[in-house]
Amino acid sequence: MIRHIWAEKTLATRRRSFTLTELLVTIAIISILMTIAWGAIGRVREQGRVAKTKSTISKINQIVMAQYDGYRTRRVPVDTRGLPPVIAAKFRLWAIRCIMAWEMPDHWDEIHPSQGVVNQYTLYLQSDHGAVIARSVRAPILWNKYVEFLRQTRAGDVARALHSGNLSEEQTNRYGKLLNAVLLYMIVTVGNPGSRELFQDNEIAFLDFPAIDVDCSSTTRRLPVFVDGWGNPILFIRNPVGFTDSDLQISDPSTHHDPFDPLKVDPYAYASYPLIFSAGPDGAYGLSFGTSDRLDAFGQPNGNPGYFAFVVPRNWEAIIYPIEIQQPPTPPFRPRMLDWYNLDSIQGGNLAGAPYKLPPADDQEKPAFPGGHFDNIHNHRAETMP
């Protein structure tokens, strides 16, 4: 009797247990289901990051494009009364481009006085009859507000570090490029008061930049930037003349001429619209800012290039004072050799907004060369336009 009961309990116990094979199969099934679930969660998170990035860029785009479109009817502080129409149109176009550079800077040397940018320029043009005509344009009040913003944030300490030669080539390239994101934040918030309220706190971050303070000590400065869904700064190119992945921009001056040049005094200029872009999931921007180590902001050798070297087309008999010479010029003028819309004429250079020709000196960008721009999220697509 006792043996019979023991046998029944033993058989029941055995029936309730699992074999090793059953356990392994169960674990395998659970692992597969968890992998599928985590993959789905990861895709949803990635889609959320993409949606957040598009939303942020869309808001920035509305503000920047409203400011950009305002230049079409902008009154310029240049007296063109009594001038031949072509000369007057050249002065106006030049003044608009200068004001855009002051008010929508995408290079550090377009805004900070310590880098050589001044608050007034004089353009000398030679008419068909040989007469020398000069007009000046002064920086708008907004430029002074930008200078004050950079002073308060002590961004000049960052520029000092970038030009010190103490950083590696990779650091210099990376932080020099990311300083552009600070300028974009400045344009949106300082140039358009009240716009900061449109952005949530997770759309703005303070990025640590290497810096050198006034007593030559190495330190860091935290500067504000807009960030995408992956936490990377959102960048900006005012005139991305080499950018082709666009629903807006066609590089044909005959059919899509520069809207700020109605008389077509700059025959090579086509409509170019500000590019606001995220690096996307891979964290690599993959686009050139049209820079070269051969020219500075004013077309002179050895420096960092900027905008003012290209505000005067190469086919004009013109010269800008006081940058190129220390005294007012006298005829004959030497024509410009570089065109604002042909930055690629610089040896080793790139069109602004075009993919890098060579691997960039930035270890964050190198792994994605040459296709790092393919997953960028930007405002030249209909999904991010207002």
C-alpha positions as CSV (number, residue, x, y, z in Angstrom):
1,M,0.0,0.0,0.0
2,I,2.7,2.4,1.0
3,R,4.7,1.5,-2.1
4,H,1.6,2.1,-4.3
5,I,1.1,5.6,-2.9
6,W,4.7,6.5,-3.3
7,A,4.7,5.3,-6.9
8,E,1.6,7.5,-7.7
9,K,3.2,10.6,-6.1
10,T,6.4,10.0,-7.9
11,L,4.6,9.7,-11.3
12,A,2.6,12.9,-10.5
13,T,5.7,14.8,-9.6
14,R,7.4,13.7,-12.8
15,R,4.4,14.7,-14.8
16,R,4.6,18.3,-13.4
17,S,8.3,18.9,-14.2
18,F,9.9,20.1,-17.4
19,T,12.6,18.4,-19.4
20,L,15.8,20.3,-20.2
21,T,14.8,20.4,-23.9
22,E,11.4,22.0,-23.0
23,L,13.2,24.6,-20.9
24,L,15.6,25.5,-23.7
25,V,12.8,25.7,-26.3
26,T,10.8,28.0,-24.0
27,I,13.8,30.2,-23.3
28,A,14.5,30.4,-27.0
29,I,11.0,31.4,-27.8
30,I,11.0,34.1,-25.1
31,S,14.3,35.4,-26.4
32,I,12.9,35.7,-29.9
33,L,9.8,37.4,-28.8
34,M,11.9,39.9,-26.7
35,T,14.2,40.6,-29.6
36,I,11.2,41.3,-31.8
37,A,9.6,43.5,-29.1
38,W,12.9,45.4,-28.5
39,G,13.3,45.9,-32.2
40,A,9.8,47.3,-32.5
41,I,10.4,49.6,-29.5
42,G,13.7,50.7,-31.0
43,R,12.0,51.5,-34.3
44,V,9.3,53.5,-32.5
45,R,11.9,55.4,-30.6
46,E,13.8,56.2,-33.8
47,Q,10.6,57.4,-35.5
48,G,10.0,59.6,-32.4
49,R,13.5,61.1,-32.7
50,V,12.9,61.8,-36.4
51,A,9.5,63.4,-35.8
52,K,11.0,65.5,-33.0
53,T,13.8,66.7,-35.3
54,K,11.4,67.5,-38.1
55,S,9.2,69.5,-35.7
56,T,12.2,71.5,-34.3
57,I,13.6,72.2,-37.8
58,S,10.1,73.2,-39.0
59,K,9.8,75.8,-36.3
60,I,13.3,77.2,-36.9
61,N,12.6,77.2,-40.7
62,Q,9.5,79.4,-40.2
63,I,11.4,82.0,-38.3
64,V,14.5,82.0,-40.5
65,M,12.5,82.1,-43.8
66,A,10.3,84.9,-42.6
67,Q,13.5,86.9,-41.9
68,Y,15.0,85.8,-45.2
69,D,11.9,86.8,-47.3
70,G,11.9,90.2,-45.6
71,Y,15.1,91.1,-47.5
72,R,13.1,91.2,-50.8
73,T,11.5,94.5,-49.8
74,R,14.2,95.6,-47.3
75,R,15.1,99.3,-47.6
76,V,18.9,99.5,-47.7
77,P,20.8,102.5,-46.2
78,V,22.5,103.4,-49.5
79,D,21.6,106.5,-51.5
80,T,21.2,105.5,-55.2
81,R,19.5,108.6,-56.4
82,G,20.8,109.9,-59.7
83,L,22.9,106.7,-60.4
84,P,22.6,104.7,-63.6
85,P,20.1,101.9,-63.1
86,V,22.7,99.1,-63.4
87,I,25.1,100.8,-60.9
88,A,22.2,101.5,-58.5
89,A,21.2,97.8,-58.7
90,K,24.7,96.7,-58.0
91,F,24.9,98.9,-54.9
92,R,21.6,97.6,-53.6
93,L,22.4,93.9,-54.2
94,W,25.8,94.4,-52.5
95,A,24.2,96.1,-49.6
96,I,21.6,93.4,-49.2
97,R,24.2,90.7,-49.2
98,C,26.3,92.6,-46.6
99,I,23.2,93.1,-44.4
100,M,22.3,89.4,-44.7
101,A,25.8,88.5,-43.6
102,W,25.6,90.8,-40.6
103,E,22.0,89.6,-39.6
104,M,22.2,85.9,-40.6
105,P,25.8,85.0,-40.0
106,D,26.8,81.4,-40.5
107,H,30.5,81.9,-40.0
108,W,32.1,83.3,-36.8
109,D,34.2,85.8,-38.7
110,E,31.0,87.5,-40.1
111,I,29.9,88.7,-36.7
112,H,32.8,89.1,-34.3
113,P,34.8,92.3,-34.6
114,S,38.0,90.7,-33.2
115,Q,38.1,88.5,-36.3
116,G,38.4,91.5,-38.7
117,V,34.7,92.2,-39.4
118,V,33.9,95.9,-39.1
119,N,30.6,97.7,-38.9
120,Q,30.9,99.7,-42.1
121,Y,32.1,98.9,-45.7
122,T,32.5,101.1,-48.7
123,L,32.1,99.7,-52.2
124,Y,33.8,101.4,-55.2
125,L,32.4,100.7,-58.6
126,Q,33.7,101.9,-62.0
127,S,31.0,102.9,-64.5
128,D,31.0,102.3,-68.2
129,H,32.3,105.9,-68.6
130,G,35.2,105.3,-66.2
131,A,33.7,107.4,-63.4
132,V,34.4,106.1,-59.9
133,I,31.3,105.8,-57.7
134,A,31.4,105.0,-54.0
135,R,28.7,104.1,-51.5
136,S,28.9,102.9,-47.9
137,V,26.8,100.6,-45.9
138,R,26.7,100.3,-42.1
139,A,25.9,97.3,-40.0
140,P,22.3,97.3,-38.7
141,I,21.4,97.6,-35.1
142,L,20.8,93.8,-34.9
143,W,24.5,93.2,-35.6
144,N,25.4,95.1,-32.4
145,K,22.9,93.0,-30.5
146,Y,24.6,89.8,-31.8
147,V,28.0,91.1,-30.7
148,E,26.6,91.8,-27.3
149,F,25.1,88.3,-27.1
150,L,28.5,86.7,-28.0
151,R,30.2,88.9,-25.4
152,Q,27.7,87.9,-22.7
153,T,28.1,84.2,-23.5
154,R,31.9,84.7,-23.7
155,A,31.9,82.9,-27.1
156,G,35.0,84.9,-27.9
157,D,36.9,82.6,-25.5
158,V,35.9,79.6,-27.7
159,A,37.2,81.4,-30.9
160,R,40.4,82.1,-29.1
161,A,40.9,78.4,-28.4
162,L,40.1,77.5,-31.9
163,H,42.7,79.9,-33.3
164,S,45.3,79.1,-30.6
165,G,46.8,76.0,-32.3
166,N,46.5,74.1,-29.0
167,L,43.7,71.9,-30.2
168,S,44.0,68.9,-32.5
169,E,42.9,69.2,-36.1
170,E,39.9,67.1,-35.3
171,Q,38.8,69.3,-32.4
172,T,39.4,72.5,-34.4
173,N,37.2,71.3,-37.2
174,R,34.5,69.9,-35.1
175,Y,34.0,72.8,-32.7
176,G,34.5,75.4,-35.4
177,K,31.7,73.7,-37.3
178,L,29.5,73.4,-34.2
179,L,30.0,77.1,-33.4
180,N,27.7,77.6,-36.4
181,A,24.9,76.1,-34.2
182,V,25.4,78.8,-31.7
183,L,25.0,81.4,-34.4
184,L,21.7,79.8,-35.5
185,Y,20.4,79.9,-31.9
186,M,21.4,83.6,-31.8
187,I,19.6,84.4,-35.1
188,V,16.4,82.8,-33.9
189,T,16.3,84.0,-30.3
190,V,18.1,87.4,-30.4
191,G,17.0,88.4,-33.9
192,N,13.4,87.4,-33.3
193,P,12.5,88.3,-29.7
194,G,9.9,86.0,-28.1
195,S,10.7,83.1,-30.4
196,R,12.4,81.2,-27.6
197,E,9.0,80.4,-26.1
198,L,8.1,78.3,-29.2
199,F,10.7,75.7,-28.3
200,Q,10.6,73.1,-25.5
201,D,13.5,72.7,-23.1
202,N,14.5,69.4,-24.8
203,E,15.0,71.1,-28.1
204,I,17.7,73.3,-26.6
205,A,21.0,72.2,-25.0
206,F,24.1,73.8,-23.7
207,L,27.2,72.4,-25.5
208,D,30.6,72.4,-23.8
209,F,33.2,74.1,-26.0
210,P,37.0,74.3,-25.4
211,A,37.9,77.9,-24.5
212,I,40.8,80.1,-23.4
213,D,39.9,83.0,-21.1
214,V,41.5,86.4,-20.9
215,D,44.3,85.2,-18.6
216,C,45.2,82.5,-21.2
217,S,43.9,79.6,-19.0
218,S,42.3,76.7,-20.7
219,T,38.7,76.3,-19.7
220,T,35.3,75.5,-21.2
221,R,32.3,77.6,-22.2
222,R,28.7,76.3,-22.3
223,L,26.9,77.8,-25.3
224,P,23.2,77.3,-26.3
225,V,22.3,75.4,-29.4
226,F,19.2,73.8,-30.9
227,V,19.5,70.0,-30.9
228,D,17.8,67.2,-32.8
229,G,16.2,64.0,-31.6
230,W,19.7,62.4,-31.0
231,G,21.0,65.4,-29.1
232,N,23.3,66.7,-31.9
233,P,23.3,70.4,-32.7
234,I,21.3,71.6,-35.6
235,L,23.4,73.6,-38.1
236,F,22.7,76.3,-40.7
237,I,24.1,77.4,-44.1
238,R,22.8,80.8,-45.3
239,N,23.5,80.2,-49.0
240,P,24.0,76.5,-49.6
241,V,24.8,77.0,-53.3
242,G,26.1,73.4,-53.7
243,F,23.1,71.7,-52.1
244,T,21.2,69.5,-54.6
245,D,18.9,67.4,-52.4
246,S,16.4,70.2,-52.4
247,D,12.7,70.7,-53.2
248,L,13.3,74.5,-53.3
249,Q,16.6,75.2,-54.9
250,I,17.6,74.8,-58.6
251,S,21.1,75.9,-59.6
252,D,20.1,77.6,-62.8
253,P,20.4,81.4,-62.9
254,S,18.6,81.7,-66.2
255,T,15.3,80.2,-64.9
256,H,15.7,80.6,-61.1
257,H,17.6,83.8,-60.7
258,D,18.5,85.3,-57.4
259,P,15.3,87.1,-56.2
260,F,17.3,89.9,-54.7
261,D,18.8,90.7,-58.1
262,P,15.8,91.7,-60.3
263,L,18.0,93.4,-62.9
264,K,20.3,90.4,-63.1
265,V,23.5,92.5,-62.5
266,D,25.0,89.3,-61.1
267,P,24.4,86.9,-64.0
268,Y,25.7,83.8,-62.1
269,A,23.4,84.2,-59.1
270,Y,20.5,81.8,-58.7
271,A,17.9,81.5,-55.9
272,S,19.5,80.0,-52.8
273,Y,17.6,79.4,-49.6
274,P,18.9,78.9,-46.1
275,L,19.6,75.3,-45.2
276,I,18.8,74.2,-41.6
277,F,19.9,70.6,-41.1
278,S,20.3,67.8,-38.6
279,A,23.0,65.1,-38.9
280,G,20.3,62.4,-38.7
281,P,20.7,59.0,-37.0
282,D,24.4,58.5,-37.9
283,G,25.5,61.8,-36.3
284,A,27.5,62.8,-39.4
285,Y,26.5,66.1,-41.2
286,G,28.5,65.3,-44.3
287,L,28.2,68.7,-45.9
288,S,30.8,71.4,-46.5
289,F,30.5,75.0,-45.4
290,G,32.4,76.1,-48.5
291,T,35.6,76.6,-46.5
292,S,39.3,76.6,-47.5
293,D,42.5,77.3,-45.7
294,R,43.8,79.4,-48.6
295,L,41.7,82.6,-48.1
296,D,40.3,84.6,-45.2
297,A,36.9,86.3,-45.0
298,F,38.0,89.1,-47.4
299,G,39.8,87.1,-50.1
300,Q,43.2,87.4,-48.5
301,P,45.6,84.5,-48.1
302,N,45.9,82.5,-44.8
303,G,42.8,82.7,-42.8
304,N,39.4,81.4,-42.3
305,P,37.0,82.1,-45.2
306,G,33.7,83.8,-44.8
307,Y,31.1,85.7,-46.6
308,F,32.5,89.1,-47.5
309,A,35.0,87.7,-50.0
310,F,32.0,86.8,-52.2
311,V,29.5,89.6,-51.9
312,V,31.0,91.2,-55.0
313,P,30.7,89.0,-58.2
314,R,33.9,88.3,-60.1
315,N,32.7,90.2,-63.2
316,W,32.4,93.5,-61.4
317,E,35.1,96.2,-61.5
318,A,34.8,96.8,-57.7
319,I,36.7,96.9,-54.5
320,I,35.7,97.0,-50.9
321,Y,37.2,99.5,-48.4
322,P,38.6,99.4,-45.7
323,I,39.5,95.7,-45.9
324,E,41.6,95.3,-49.1
325,I,43.6,98.5,-48.8
326,Q,44.2,101.2,-46.2
327,Q,43.4,104.2,-48.4
328,P,40.5,104.8,-50.8
329,P,41.3,103.2,-54.1
330,T,42.2,104.9,-57.4
331,P,41.6,103.6,-60.9
332,P,42.4,101.2,-62.5
333,F,40.5,98.7,-60.3
334,R,41.4,95.1,-60.2
335,P,38.3,92.9,-60.6
336,R,37.4,90.3,-58.1
337,M,38.7,86.8,-58.9
338,L,36.1,84.9,-56.8
339,D,32.3,84.7,-57.2
340,W,29.9,84.4,-54.3
341,Y,28.1,81.6,-56.3
342,N,31.3,79.8,-57.3
343,L,33.1,79.0,-54.1
344,D,34.4,75.8,-55.8
345,S,36.8,78.0,-57.8
346,I,39.0,77.9,-54.7
347,Q,41.6,75.1,-55.0
348,G,40.7,72.3,-52.7
349,G,37.4,74.0,-51.7
350,N,33.8,72.9,-51.8
351,L,30.6,74.5,-52.7
352,A,28.7,75.4,-49.5
353,G,26.2,72.7,-48.8
354,A,27.8,70.2,-51.1
355,P,29.0,66.8,-49.8
356,Y,32.7,66.7,-48.7
357,K,35.1,66.0,-51.5
358,L,37.7,64.5,-49.2
359,P,37.5,62.8,-45.8
360,P,36.9,65.7,-43.3
361,A,39.4,66.3,-40.5
362,D,36.8,65.3,-37.9
363,D,36.8,61.8,-36.4
364,Q,33.0,62.0,-36.0
365,E,32.5,62.6,-39.7
366,K,35.2,60.3,-41.1
367,P,33.3,57.0,-40.5
368,A,30.4,58.2,-42.5
369,F,32.4,59.6,-45.5
370,P,31.3,60.0,-48.2
371,G,27.6,59.3,-47.6
372,G,27.0,61.0,-44.3
373,H,24.6,63.5,-45.8
374,F,22.1,60.9,-47.1
375,D,20.2,60.6,-43.8
376,N,20.2,64.3,-42.9
377,I,16.9,65.9,-42.0
378,H,16.6,69.4,-43.4
379,N,14.2,72.2,-44.3
380,H,14.5,71.9,-48.0
381,R,12.0,69.1,-48.0
382,A,8.2,69.7,-48.1
383,E,7.7,67.8,-44.8
384,T,9.5,70.5,-42.8
385,M,8.4,73.5,-44.7
386,P,5.7,75.8,-43.1
